[in-house]
Amino acid sequence: MSSYISRVNQLDAGKLDDEIFKIFSSKILESSQFFTPGVIEAWSPEINASLRTVIWVWTLLRGKSTVGQKLLNLIYADLTKNKAALLVILSVVPQYLEEKFLDPNRFVSPRLRPFVKYLDMASTVVNAVSFINLLIFLHRGTQPLLKERLLGIRSCNVTHHVSRDIGYSFMIRELLWHGLITVFGTGLPMINYHYLKQLFRKFISFPGDPKAVINKTPKMDLSTQCPYCELSPILPRHAGCSHIYCYYCMQAHFTAADSFNCLVCGYELNRENMKVFTVSPGI
């Protein structure tokens, strides 16, 4: 086994382990829809602790490496069964205590408040020591996790170290994609689609005869549909021809321009002529 291992591989192995846990945890949350609401949330610390225990025991006691390490051809050197058991405990118990007692969204019994206070202080100390350990790791290149340094174990390459090729094609695609998203998100809302649609309709269609439609009284029955959304008109409006629009459909056109041609008869409708459709008393 090669004695040198890159810092990136060690950090990536930890990230992969976290992602594997999140995948299994999300599947458990998806299955919670079949249970009584609140059951999974109430027992989430115990479920997460059990899941972490299964993952770590299944990987460390069988192959001396985690899932993330296997994906990167890494293995723990000098990992005995006792150290593996302690590593499982250090990986599960602190996370369980934080989720169970330090989560502000969970209720804690008043008699446990002193314990929670000391646990919070201990968590702060551990986080500070972990940060110091991270600085040491960046300097020495071994044991990025505090529990690895406490147990005296370190990662090694299963095969001889091979330099990782850095490809920039993926990065370039991501930059181009995010640039396009920014342009579309900023520019598309500024385009007046209703106005462009009206110009296109004027270009490909012939306007109707105004005299033929201006005196027509709009009528509405069960079969009447809005010419724009092709649904039964909601808050029906008309503006000079016999066709009835939804209020929002007609107002959207008038917001884009002061006038537009009816989508059915081609008659020019003006903003000031928009009226509420009312049923005549004699009907």
Buried (B, 14 or more C-beta within 10 A) or exposed (E): EEEEBBEEBBBBBBEBBEEBBEEEBEEBEEEBEEEEEEEBEEEBBEBBBBBBBEBBBEBBBEBBBBBBBBBBBBBBBEBEEEBBBBBBEBBBEBBBBBBBBEEEEEEBEEEEEEEBEEBEEEBEEEEEEBEEBBEBBEEEBBBBBBBBBBBEBBBBBEEEBEEEEEEEEEEEEEEEEEEEEEEEEEEEEEEEEBBEBBEEBEEEEEEBEBEEBEEBEBBBEEEBBBBBEEEBBEEBBBBBBBBBBBBBBBBBBBEBEEBBBBBBBBBBBEBEEBEEBEEEEEE
